[in-house]
Amino acid sequence: MIDVLDGAFITDHLHALRVQLVAVKPALRAEEIAPEASLTEDLGFDSMNLEALGRRIREAYPDFDLMHWLDQTFQSESDSVGSMAESLAASESVRPARPHQVPRV
């Protein structure tokens, strides 16, 4: 299993999330989105933007429980880009390995 605290692994998910954020709000610049940035406070995501982001994330990360992440963020009052990237990395790391396909001869 991949250690979700592995910085490179989380960085990959952070980069992918930044791409998704810019796809929803093209005025954003991916390289300027800090991990500690709040989706709602700093990046200005409203309910429509969050819904669009949710659709994109579910497509890319079918195992990610967006509702669980939202519940956690409302309890902690921190909807940071970094916390979502960590959750995405965690959901990806628990995905079961695919069995190896043996070619038919």
ZIKAGI-V284536 format. One line per field, one symbol per residue. phi: phi as a letter, one per 20 degrees, with the letter a starting at -180 (. if undefined). Layout:
BEGIN
phi->???
END
This chain:
BEGIN
phi->.fffefgfffgffffffgfffffecgffdgfeeegefegefeemfdfffffffgfffffecfefefffffgffffelcdffffffffffffffeffffffeefed
END
